C-alpha cells in the first residue's frame, strides 16, 4: 500500500512537470541537464542578451534568452520554446509585453530557493507596468527544466500562444520569505517578431557610394586657328616702255608683274628727221671749231 502511494505521487509529479496550467509556483529537483548556448542565434532561434554578445556558456556574468518558434501546432495552440540563463542569488526572469511603460508584462521566473539548498523552482507572474507590482498568474507551460549551479540559473520551458510581436524584458530579483522582490529590468528589447530568428539581427548597411560625379576636366579643345592665307592678287605694274621695273613681290604670294615689251620699229632705215638733226649738229660743231 505504501509503495503504491509513492508511485502515485511520482506519477503526478511527472505530469505536472511536463504540462502545467493554473499553477503559478513549481519546485523541481536540481539534477536536470540544461544546455544553453549561442549556437543557432539569428538562424534557428531569436536571441537577446546583456551585456551585448556575452557567452552563456562562459564563466562571466551573462543574462541570456532565446526563443524558438515550434513548427508544429500544439493541441491548445502554437508553442514557443524559451531558454533563459543568468546570474542571481534569487531569480532571473523573462518578460513579454507589448509596451513596457503601460499595461502588464507576462513574467516567466526561474529561481533558486536558498532555504532549500538552492533548489530550482519555476513561477509565472504578471507585472503591472505602471507600479511594478507582481501578482501570480496562470499560464499554460510545458516541458519545464531547470538547474542551479551556485549563482548560475538555467531553465527551459515552452509557452503556448505567446503573443508576437512582443518586447522581451530580461532582469533579476531576490527571493524572500514573503515572496519575490520587484523585477529589476536589465534589458528592454525593441518590439520583436518572436517567430523570426533574425528579427533583431542588425541589417548590414550597404556601402555608401559617393554619388558625387567626379570632376572631369574636359580637355580644352582649341579649334586650330586656321589663318587663311591672304591671297594678294598679283600686282600688275605698268613699267617704263624702255625698261622693265622689277617689282619685289610679297614673299607669301608671288606678285605677277606684267613684263613691258618694247616693240621694235618695223622699218630698218634711219628716219629722215633724224638725219637732218644729225647734220645740224655736225655743222654747228664745225663752225665752233673754226
ZADO-1210 file (C-alpha; in nm, 4 decimals, padded with zeros to 6 digits):
<atoms>
<atom x="00.0000" y="00.0000" z="00.0000" code="UNK" pos="1"/>
<atom x="00.2787" y="00.2424" z="00.0931" code="UNK" pos="2"/>
<atom x="00.4731" y="00.1581" z="-00.2259" code="UNK" pos="3"/>
<atom x="00.1608" y="00.2206" z="-00.4353" code="UNK" pos="4"/>
<atom x="00.1168" y="00.5661" z="-00.2801" code="UNK" pos="5"/>
<atom x="00.4797" y="00.6609" z="-00.3658" code="UNK" pos="6"/>
<atom x="00.4288" y="00.5576" z="-00.7283" code="UNK" pos="7"/>
<atom x="00.1109" y="00.7646" z="-00.7477" code="UNK" pos="8"/>
<atom x="00.2852" y="01.0767" z="-00.6150" code="UNK" pos="9"/>
<atom x="00.5743" y="01.0242" z="-00.8602" code="UNK" pos="10"/>
<atom x="00.3321" y="00.9945" z="-01.1494" code="UNK" pos="11"/>
<atom x="00.1578" y="01.3195" z="-01.0517" code="UNK" pos="12"/>
<atom x="00.4972" y="01.4924" z="-01.0257" code="UNK" pos="13"/>
<atom x="00.5934" y="01.3852" z="-01.3792" code="UNK" pos="14"/>
<atom x="00.2613" y="01.5072" z="-01.5173" code="UNK" pos="15"/>
<atom x="00.2927" y="01.8487" z="-01.3563" code="UNK" pos="16"/>
<atom x="00.6468" y="01.8928" z="-01.4852" code="UNK" pos="17"/>
<atom x="00.5526" y="01.8087" z="-01.8450" code="UNK" pos="18"/>
<atom x="00.2450" y="02.0310" z="-01.8712" code="UNK" pos="19"/>
<atom x="00.1169" y="02.2925" z="-01.6286" code="UNK" pos="20"/>
<atom x="-00.1994" y="02.5001" z="-01.6273" code="UNK" pos="21"/>
<atom x="-00.3382" y="02.7028" z="-01.3379" code="UNK" pos="22"/>
<atom x="-00.0322" y="02.6702" z="-01.1105" code="UNK" pos="23"/>
<atom x="00.1969" y="02.9699" z="-01.0590" code="UNK" pos="24"/>
<atom x="00.4663" y="02.8030" z="-00.8478" code="UNK" pos="25"/>
<atom x="00.6535" y="02.4793" z="-00.9202" code="UNK" pos="26"/>
<atom x="00.9556" y="02.3264" z="-00.7483" code="UNK" pos="27"/>
<atom x="01.1854" y="02.0719" z="-00.9115" code="UNK" pos="28"/>
<atom x="01.4828" y="01.8593" z="-00.8265" code="UNK" pos="29"/>
<atom x="01.8151" y="02.0169" z="-00.9192" code="UNK" pos="30"/>
<atom x="01.9624" y="01.7400" z="-01.1343" code="UNK" pos="31"/>
<atom x="01.8249" y="01.8294" z="-01.4781" code="UNK" pos="32"/>
<atom x="02.0623" y="01.8879" z="-01.7683" code="UNK" pos="33"/>
<atom x="02.0038" y="02.2200" z="-01.9437" code="UNK" pos="34"/>
<atom x="02.2361" y="02.3182" z="-02.2278" code="UNK" pos="35"/>
<atom x="02.2168" y="02.6806" z="-02.3374" code="UNK" pos="36"/>
<atom x="02.4477" y="02.8356" z="-02.5965" code="UNK" pos="37"/>
<atom x="02.4633" y="03.0909" z="-02.8767" code="UNK" pos="38"/>
<atom x="02.4591" y="02.8195" z="-03.1438" code="UNK" pos="39"/>
<atom x="02.1826" y="02.8964" z="-03.3929" code="UNK" pos="40"/>
<atom x="02.1276" y="03.2569" z="-03.2842" code="UNK" pos="41"/>
<atom x="01.9884" y="03.4606" z="-03.5710" code="UNK" pos="42"/>
<atom x="01.9407" y="03.1455" z="-03.7791" code="UNK" pos="43"/>
<atom x="01.7227" y="02.8946" z="-03.5941" code="UNK" pos="44"/>
<atom x="01.6440" y="03.0921" z="-03.2801" code="UNK" pos="45"/>
<atom x="01.5958" y="03.4511" z="-03.1707" code="UNK" pos="46"/>
<atom x="01.8490" y="03.5571" z="-02.9064" code="UNK" pos="47"/>
<atom x="01.8798" y="03.8518" z="-02.6693" code="UNK" pos="48"/>
<atom x="02.1466" y="03.9068" z="-02.4071" code="UNK" pos="49"/>
<atom x="02.3156" y="04.1554" z="-02.1808" code="UNK" pos="50"/>
<atom x="02.5986" y="04.2505" z="-02.1869" code="UNK" pos="51"/>
<atom x="02.5935" y="04.2512" z="-02.5659" code="UNK" pos="52"/>
<atom x="02.7373" y="03.9351" z="-02.7234" code="UNK" pos="53"/>
<atom x="02.8069" y="03.7724" z="-02.3854" code="UNK" pos="54"/>
<atom x="02.8589" y="03.3958" z="-02.3874" code="UNK" pos="55"/>
<atom x="02.6063" y="03.1950" z="-02.1824" code="UNK" pos="56"/>
<atom x="02.8488" y="02.9031" z="-02.1695" code="UNK" pos="57"/>
<atom x="03.1295" y="03.1115" z="-02.0180" code="UNK" pos="58"/>
<atom x="03.2205" y="03.1948" z="-01.6614" code="UNK" pos="59"/>
<atom x="03.1412" y="03.5652" z="-01.6810" code="UNK" pos="60"/>
<atom x="02.8089" y="03.7232" z="-01.5923" code="UNK" pos="61"/>
<atom x="02.5638" y="03.6869" z="-01.8809" code="UNK" pos="62"/>
<atom x="02.1882" y="03.7297" z="-01.8868" code="UNK" pos="63"/>
<atom x="02.0767" y="03.5411" z="-02.1968" code="UNK" pos="64"/>
<atom x="01.7496" y="03.4259" z="-02.3514" code="UNK" pos="65"/>
<atom x="01.6487" y="03.2546" z="-02.6732" code="UNK" pos="66"/>
<atom x="01.3194" y="03.1761" z="-02.8453" code="UNK" pos="67"/>
<atom x="01.2418" y="02.9013" z="-03.0942" code="UNK" pos="68"/>
<atom x="00.9053" y="02.9010" z="-03.2664" code="UNK" pos="69"/>
<atom x="00.7652" y="02.5496" z="-03.2968" code="UNK" pos="70"/>
<atom x="00.6909" y="02.4283" z="-03.6496" code="UNK" pos="71"/>
<atom x="00.4140" y="02.2031" z="-03.5169" code="UNK" pos="72"/>
<atom x="00.0912" y="02.3193" z="-03.3562" code="UNK" pos="73"/>
<atom x="00.0240" y="02.2027" z="-03.0025" code="UNK" pos="74"/>
<atom x="-00.3236" y="02.0746" z="-02.9098" code="UNK" pos="75"/>
<atom x="-00.4065" y="02.4023" z="-02.7368" code="UNK" pos="76"/>
<atom x="-00.2396" y="02.6334" z="-02.9915" code="UNK" pos="77"/>
<atom x="00.1093" y="02.7236" z="-03.1159" code="UNK" pos="78"/>
<atom x="00.4053" y="02.6808" z="-02.8811" code="UNK" pos="79"/>
<atom x="00.7347" y="02.8640" z="-02.8417" code="UNK" pos="80"/>
<atom x="01.0387" y="02.7204" z="-02.6681" code="UNK" pos="81"/>
<atom x="01.2315" y="02.9543" z="-02.4387" code="UNK" pos="82"/>
<atom x="01.5754" y="02.9241" z="-02.2821" code="UNK" pos="83"/>
<atom x="01.6923" y="03.1519" z="-02.0014" code="UNK" pos="84"/>
<atom x="02.0292" y="03.1819" z="-01.8320" code="UNK" pos="85"/>
<atom x="02.1583" y="03.4328" z="-01.5776" code="UNK" pos="86"/>
<atom x="02.3412" y="03.5000" z="-01.2525" code="UNK" pos="87"/>
<atom x="02.1383" y="03.5612" z="-00.9367" code="UNK" pos="88"/>
<atom x="02.1112" y="03.4525" z="-00.5748" code="UNK" pos="89"/>
<atom x="01.7361" y="03.4919" z="-00.6171" code="UNK" pos="90"/>
<atom x="01.5667" y="03.4719" z="-00.9551" code="UNK" pos="91"/>
<atom x="01.6093" y="03.5531" z="-01.3213" code="UNK" pos="92"/>
<atom x="01.3088" y="03.6281" z="-01.5385" code="UNK" pos="93"/>
<atom x="01.1958" y="03.6760" z="-01.8959" code="UNK" pos="94"/>
<atom x="00.9068" y="03.9098" z="-01.9645" code="UNK" pos="95"/>
<atom x="00.6837" y="03.9510" z="-02.2687" code="UNK" pos="96"/>
<atom x="00.4899" y="04.2712" z="-02.3224" code="UNK" pos="97"/>
<atom x="00.3662" y="04.4964" z="-02.5985" code="UNK" pos="98"/>
<atom x="00.4570" y="04.8146" z="-02.4143" code="UNK" pos="99"/>
<atom x="00.6873" y="04.8143" z="-02.1113" code="UNK" pos="100"/>
<atom x="00.5592" y="05.1505" z="-01.9889" code="UNK" pos="101"/>
<atom x="00.1906" y="05.0580" z="-01.9694" code="UNK" pos="102"/>
<atom x="-00.0352" y="04.7555" z="-01.9363" code="UNK" pos="103"/>
<atom x="00.1120" y="04.4335" z="-01.7992" code="UNK" pos="104"/>
<atom x="00.4088" y="04.2044" z="-01.8604" code="UNK" pos="105"/>
<atom x="00.3966" y="03.8249" z="-01.8516" code="UNK" pos="106"/>
<atom x="00.6910" y="03.7118" z="-01.6407" code="UNK" pos="107"/>
<atom x="00.8442" y="03.3650" z="-01.6562" code="UNK" pos="108"/>
<atom x="01.0623" y="03.3237" z="-01.3482" code="UNK" pos="109"/>
<atom x="01.3420" y="03.0742" z="-01.2927" code="UNK" pos="110"/>
<atom x="01.4711" y="03.0902" z="-00.9369" code="UNK" pos="111"/>
<atom x="01.6599" y="02.9198" z="-00.6598" code="UNK" pos="112"/>
<atom x="01.5258" y="02.8651" z="-00.3128" code="UNK" pos="113"/>
<atom x="01.8123" y="02.9380" z="-00.0744" code="UNK" pos="114"/>
<atom x="01.6133" y="02.7942" z="00.2163" code="UNK" pos="115"/>
<atom x="01.6075" y="02.4583" z="00.0373" code="UNK" pos="116"/>
<atom x="01.9759" y="02.4299" z="-00.0573" code="UNK" pos="117"/>
<atom x="01.9317" y="02.6380" z="-00.3685" code="UNK" pos="118"/>
<atom x="01.6793" y="02.4081" z="-00.5309" code="UNK" pos="119"/>
<atom x="01.5282" y="02.5233" z="-00.8580" code="UNK" pos="120"/>
<atom x="01.1727" y="02.6466" z="-00.8876" code="UNK" pos="121"/>
<atom x="00.9637" y="02.7993" z="-01.1658" code="UNK" pos="122"/>
<atom x="00.6893" y="03.0599" z="-01.1340" code="UNK" pos="123"/>
<atom x="00.4666" y="03.2686" z="-01.3618" code="UNK" pos="124"/>
<atom x="00.3660" y="03.6222" z="-01.2665" code="UNK" pos="125"/>
<atom x="00.2055" y="03.9324" z="-01.4124" code="UNK" pos="126"/>
<atom x="00.3795" y="04.2648" z="-01.3599" code="UNK" pos="127"/>
<atom x="00.1898" y="04.5898" z="-01.3561" code="UNK" pos="128"/>
<atom x="00.3993" y="04.8108" z="-01.5848" code="UNK" pos="129"/>
<atom x="00.2858" y="05.1264" z="-01.4070" code="UNK" pos="130"/>
<atom x="00.3770" y="05.0448" z="-01.0454" code="UNK" pos="131"/>
<atom x="00.5824" y="04.7254" z="-01.0841" code="UNK" pos="132"/>
<atom x="00.3530" y="04.5168" z="-00.8639" code="UNK" pos="133"/>
<atom x="00.3733" y="04.1387" z="-00.9137" code="UNK" pos="134"/>
<atom x="00.0739" y="03.9073" z="-00.8960" code="UNK" pos="135"/>
<atom x="00.0589" y="03.5295" z="-00.9534" code="UNK" pos="136"/>
<atom x="-00.0733" y="03.4332" z="-01.2960" code="UNK" pos="137"/>
<atom x="-00.1912" y="03.1095" z="-01.4534" code="UNK" pos="138"/>
<atom x="-00.0203" y="03.0150" z="-01.7785" code="UNK" pos="139"/>
<atom x="-00.0103" y="02.7023" z="-01.9936" code="UNK" pos="140"/>
<atom x="00.3545" y="02.5992" z="-01.9662" code="UNK" pos="141"/>
<atom x="00.5056" y="02.2681" z="-02.0790" code="UNK" pos="142"/>
<atom x="00.8426" y="02.0916" z="-02.0736" code="UNK" pos="143"/>
<atom x="00.9870" y="02.2864" z="-01.7806" code="UNK" pos="144"/>
<atom x="01.3505" y="02.2062" z="-01.6996" code="UNK" pos="145"/>
<atom x="01.5909" y="02.3942" z="-01.4754" code="UNK" pos="146"/>
<atom x="01.9188" y="02.3752" z="-01.2883" code="UNK" pos="147"/>
<atom x="02.1061" y="02.5891" z="-01.0342" code="UNK" pos="148"/>
<atom x="02.4838" y="02.5872" z="-01.0041" code="UNK" pos="149"/>
<atom x="02.5871" y="02.8292" z="-00.7293" code="UNK" pos="150"/>
<atom x="02.4596" y="03.1647" z="-00.8617" code="UNK" pos="151"/>
<atom x="02.4054" y="03.0486" z="-01.2214" code="UNK" pos="152"/>
<atom x="02.0443" y="02.9638" z="-01.3038" code="UNK" pos="153"/>
<atom x="01.9437" y="02.7920" z="-01.6281" code="UNK" pos="154"/>
<atom x="01.5978" y="02.6902" z="-01.7421" code="UNK" pos="155"/>
<atom x="01.3930" y="02.5851" z="-02.0449" code="UNK" pos="156"/>
<atom x="01.0165" y="02.5901" z="-02.0943" code="UNK" pos="157"/>
<atom x="00.7500" y="02.6000" z="-02.3641" code="UNK" pos="158"/>
<atom x="00.4791" y="02.8663" z="-02.3721" code="UNK" pos="159"/>
<atom x="00.1520" y="02.8126" z="-02.5565" code="UNK" pos="160"/>
<atom x="00.0013" y="03.1005" z="-02.7523" code="UNK" pos="161"/>
<atom x="00.2713" y="03.3534" z="-02.6703" code="UNK" pos="162"/>
<atom x="00.1930" y="03.6952" z="-02.8129" code="UNK" pos="163"/>
<atom x="00.4033" y="03.8143" z="-03.1028" code="UNK" pos="164"/>
<atom x="00.5307" y="04.0661" z="-03.1792" code="UNK" pos="165"/>
<atom x="00.6414" y="04.1391" z="-02.8239" code="UNK" pos="166"/>
<atom x="00.9082" y="04.3284" z="-02.6381" code="UNK" pos="167"/>
<atom x="01.1396" y="04.0970" z="-02.4429" code="UNK" pos="168"/>
<atom x="01.2435" y="04.2040" z="-02.0947" code="UNK" pos="169"/>
<atom x="01.5276" y="04.0369" z="-01.9062" code="UNK" pos="170"/>
<atom x="01.6025" y="04.1001" z="-01.5410" code="UNK" pos="171"/>
<atom x="01.6592" y="03.9661" z="-01.1925" code="UNK" pos="172"/>
<atom x="01.5245" y="03.9891" z="-00.8406" code="UNK" pos="173"/>
<atom x="01.5553" y="03.8386" z="-00.4969" code="UNK" pos="174"/>
<atom x="01.3539" y="03.5719" z="-00.3206" code="UNK" pos="175"/>
<atom x="01.2427" y="03.6417" z="00.0360" code="UNK" pos="176"/>
<atom x="01.0270" y="03.4640" z="00.2895" code="UNK" pos="177"/>
<atom x="00.7443" y="03.6902" z="00.1769" code="UNK" pos="178"/>
<atom x="00.7814" y="03.6054" z="-00.1883" code="UNK" pos="179"/>
<atom x="00.9539" y="03.7736" z="-00.4802" code="UNK" pos="180"/>
<atom x="01.1030" y="04.1204" z="-00.4746" code="UNK" pos="181"/>
<atom x="01.0268" y="04.3629" z="-00.7635" code="UNK" pos="182"/>
<atom x="01.1608" y="04.2732" z="-01.1079" code="UNK" pos="183"/>
<atom x="01.4753" y="04.4722" z="-01.1932" code="UNK" pos="184"/>
<atom x="01.4911" y="04.5121" z="-01.5712" code="UNK" pos="185"/>
<atom x="01.8377" y="04.4765" z="-01.7245" code="UNK" pos="186"/>
<atom x="01.7344" y="04.4535" z="-02.0907" code="UNK" pos="187"/>
<atom x="01.4389" y="04.6027" z="-02.2760" code="UNK" pos="188"/>
<atom x="01.4383" y="04.4981" z="-02.6405" code="UNK" pos="189"/>
<atom x="01.2578" y="04.6556" z="-02.9300" code="UNK" pos="190"/>
<atom x="00.9272" y="04.5091" z="-03.0418" code="UNK" pos="191"/>
<atom x="01.0295" y="04.1755" z="-03.1967" code="UNK" pos="192"/>
<atom x="00.8681" y="03.9100" z="-03.4102" code="UNK" pos="193"/>
<atom x="00.9325" y="03.6098" z="-03.1862" code="UNK" pos="194"/>
<atom x="00.8779" y="03.3712" z="-03.4774" code="UNK" pos="195"/>
<atom x="01.1607" y="03.5280" z="-03.6799" code="UNK" pos="196"/>
<atom x="01.5085" y="03.4290" z="-03.5555" code="UNK" pos="197"/>
<atom x="01.6666" y="03.7243" z="-03.7356" code="UNK" pos="198"/>
<atom x="01.4191" y="03.9919" z="-03.6250" code="UNK" pos="199"/>
<atom x="01.6819" y="04.1592" z="-03.4039" code="UNK" pos="200"/>
<atom x="01.9850" y="04.0912" z="-03.6210" code="UNK" pos="201"/>
<atom x="02.1222" y="04.4236" z="-03.7429" code="UNK" pos="202"/>
<atom x="02.0986" y="04.4550" z="-04.1163" code="UNK" pos="203"/>
<atom x="02.4332" y="04.5357" z="-04.2681" code="UNK" pos="204"/>
<atom x="02.4058" y="04.8639" z="-04.4367" code="UNK" pos="205"/>
<atom x="02.5143" y="04.8671" z="-04.7976" code="UNK" pos="206"/>
<atom x="02.8363" y="05.0534" z="-04.8559" code="UNK" pos="207"/>
<atom x="02.7767" y="05.4213" z="-04.9105" code="UNK" pos="208"/>
<atom x="02.8571" y="05.5039" z="-05.2682" code="UNK" pos="209"/>
<atom x="02.9852" y="05.8531" z="-05.3238" code="UNK" pos="210"/>
<atom x="02.7367" y="05.9846" z="-05.5724" code="UNK" pos="211"/>
<atom x="02.9363" y="06.2980" z="-05.6371" code="UNK" pos="212"/>
<atom x="03.0268" y="06.2916" z="-06.0007" code="UNK" pos="213"/>
<atom x="03.3975" y="06.3063" z="-06.0355" code="UNK" pos="214"/>
<atom x="03.5053" y="06.6376" z="-06.1659" code="UNK" pos="215"/>
<atom x="03.6037" y="06.5582" z="-06.5201" code="UNK" pos="216"/>
<atom x="03.8248" y="06.8189" z="-06.6674" code="UNK" pos="217"/>
<atom x="03.7228" y="06.8375" z="-07.0244" code="UNK" pos="218"/>
<atom x="04.0263" y="06.8970" z="-07.2323" code="UNK" pos="219"/>
<atom x="04.0039" y="07.2384" z="-07.3745" code="UNK" pos="220"/>
<atom x="03.9729" y="07.1715" z="-07.7408" code="UNK" pos="221"/>
<atom x="04.1017" y="07.4798" z="-07.9081" code="UNK" pos="222"/>
<atom x="03.9967" y="07.4942" z="-08.2641" code="UNK" pos="223"/>
<atom x="04.3132" y="07.5180" z="-08.4619" code="UNK" pos="224"/>
<atom x="04.3495" y="07.8743" z="-08.5602" code="UNK" pos="225"/>
<atom x="04.3251" y="07.8420" z="-08.9288" code="UNK" pos="226"/>
<atom x="04.4793" y="08.1531" z="-09.0751" code="UNK" pos="227"/>
<atom x="04.3513" y="08.1874" z="-09.4226" code="UNK" pos="228"/>
<atom x="04.6457" y="08.2875" z="-09.6267" code="UNK" pos="229"/>
<atom x="04.5974" y="08.6337" z="-09.7529" code="UNK" pos="230"/>
<atom x="04.5863" y="08.5886" z="-10.1224" code="UNK" pos="231"/>
<atom x="04.7279" y="08.9055" z="-10.2730" code="UNK" pos="232"/>
<atom x="04.6353" y="08.9477" z="-10.6280" code="UNK" pos="233"/>
<atom x="04.9448" y="08.9829" z="-10.8363" code="UNK" pos="234"/>
<atom x="05.0278" y="09.3469" z="-10.8623" code="UNK" pos="235"/>
<atom x="05.0401" y="09.4375" z="-11.2298" code="UNK" pos="236"/>
<atom x="05.2835" y="09.7282" z="-11.2649" code="UNK" pos="237"/>
<atom x="05.2983" y="09.9227" z="-11.5805" code="UNK" pos="238"/>
<atom x="05.6671" y="09.9735" z="-11.6472" code="UNK" pos="239"/>
<atom x="05.8742" y="10.2187" z="-11.8411" code="UNK" pos="240"/>
<atom x="05.8431" y="10.1286" z="-12.2063" code="UNK" pos="241"/>
<atom x="06.2194" y="10.1071" z="-12.2271" code="UNK" pos="242"/>
<atom x="06.2962" y="09.9325" z="-11.9045" code="UNK" pos="243"/>
<atom x="06.1258" y="09.6645" z="-11.7074" code="UNK" pos="244"/>
<atom x="06.0924" y="09.7740" z="-11.3441" code="UNK" pos="245"/>
<atom x="06.1428" y="09.4550" z="-11.1340" code="UNK" pos="246"/>
<atom x="05.8813" y="09.4748" z="-10.8606" code="UNK" pos="247"/>
<atom x="05.9558" y="09.2900" z="-10.5343" code="UNK" pos="248"/>
<atom x="05.6544" y="09.0793" z="-10.4648" code="UNK" pos="249"/>
<atom x="05.5026" y="08.9539" z="-10.1393" code="UNK" pos="250"/>
<atom x="05.7112" y="08.6507" z="-10.0200" code="UNK" pos="251"/>
<atom x="05.3962" y="08.4564" z="-09.9477" code="UNK" pos="252"/>
<atom x="05.2187" y="08.5074" z="-10.2740" code="UNK" pos="253"/>
<atom x="05.4204" y="08.5640" z="-10.5859" code="UNK" pos="254"/>
<atom x="05.3445" y="08.9001" z="-10.7393" code="UNK" pos="255"/>
<atom x="05.2758" y="08.8664" z="-11.1071" code="UNK" pos="256"/>
<atom x="05.4286" y="09.1632" z="-11.2912" code="UNK" pos="257"/>
<atom x="05.3223" y="09.2234" z="-11.6374" code="UNK" pos="258"/>
<atom x="05.6506" y="09.2417" z="-11.8337" code="UNK" pos="259"/>
<atom x="05.6944" y="09.5516" z="-12.0507" code="UNK" pos="260"/>
<atom x="05.7560" y="09.4649" z="-12.4097" code="UNK" pos="261"/>
<atom x="05.9429" y="09.7216" z="-12.6222" code="UNK" pos="262"/>
<atom x="05.8189" y="09.6917" z="-12.9702" code="UNK" pos="263"/>
<atom x="06.0901" y="09.7432" z="-13.2256" code="UNK" pos="264"/>
<atom x="06.0265" y="09.9639" z="-13.5329" code="UNK" pos="265"/>
<atom x="05.9063" y="09.7713" z="-13.8294" code="UNK" pos="266"/>
<atom x="06.1479" y="09.9629" z="-14.0603" code="UNK" pos="267"/>
<atom x="06.5272" y="09.9055" z="-14.0587" code="UNK" pos="268"/>
<atom x="06.6272" y="10.2617" z="-14.2160" code="UNK" pos="269"/>
<atom x="06.7031" y="10.5755" z="-14.0072" code="UNK" pos="270"/>
<atom x="06.4109" y="10.8238" z="-14.0127" code="UNK" pos="271"/>
<atom x="06.4610" y="11.1447" z="-14.2249" code="UNK" pos="272"/>
<atom x="06.4156" y="11.3865" z="-13.9369" code="UNK" pos="273"/>
<atom x="06.6873" y="11.2086" z="-13.7504" code="UNK" pos="274"/>
<atom x="06.9283" y="11.2565" z="-14.0381" code="UNK" pos="275"/>
<atom x="06.8515" y="11.6292" z="-14.0513" code="UNK" pos="276"/>
<atom x="06.9115" y="11.6635" z="-13.6820" code="UNK" pos="277"/>
<atom x="07.2436" y="11.4865" z="-13.7141" code="UNK" pos="278"/>
<atom x="07.3608" y="11.7126" z="-13.9980" code="UNK" pos="279"/>
<atom x="07.2638" y="12.0186" z="-13.7938" code="UNK" pos="280"/>
<atom x="07.4732" y="11.9087" z="-13.5044" code="UNK" pos="281"/>
<atom x="07.7768" y="11.8394" z="-13.7207" code="UNK" pos="282"/>
<atom x="07.7520" y="12.1836" z="-13.8928" code="UNK" pos="283"/>
<atom x="07.7380" y="12.3576" z="-13.5551" code="UNK" pos="284"/>
<atom x="08.0405" y="12.1672" z="-13.4417" code="UNK" pos="285"/>
<atom x="08.2485" y="12.2686" z="-13.7469" code="UNK" pos="286"/>
<atom x="08.1547" y="12.6329" z="-13.7068" code="UNK" pos="287"/>
<atom x="08.2585" y="12.6385" z="-13.3473" code="UNK" pos="288"/>
<atom x="08.5993" y="12.4854" z="-13.4307" code="UNK" pos="289"/>
<atom x="08.6773" y="12.7486" z="-13.6914" code="UNK" pos="290"/>
</atoms>
